[in-house]
Amino acid sequence: MHVHDKIIDMTTDWTDLFNKYKGEWVALKDDERTVIAHGKDAKEVWNEAQKTVAKPILMQVPIDVLAYVG
């Protein structure tokens, strides 16, 4: 099977995440949807998340969501 034969959905809707955790650090499972820890301090969020998964995804949720075209 070629990549062209399969439609790959690479979108993730983080609308709820942005609304709920504005300005906070969040740690996600590798499904990129499940929040396993959140807070104001990145190191604390990371340490808490590592109790659940070895390599969480860590990101700071922006306060303002701006459109980007590039």
Sequence and secondary structure as in RCSB ss.txt:
>XXXX:A:sequence
MHVHDKIIDMTTDWTDLFNKYKGEWVALKDDERTVIAHGKDAKEVWNEAQKTVAKPILMQVPIDVLAYVG
>XXXX:A:secstr
  GGGS        HHHHHHSTT EEEE TTSS EEEEES HHHHHHHHTTT SS EEEE  SS      
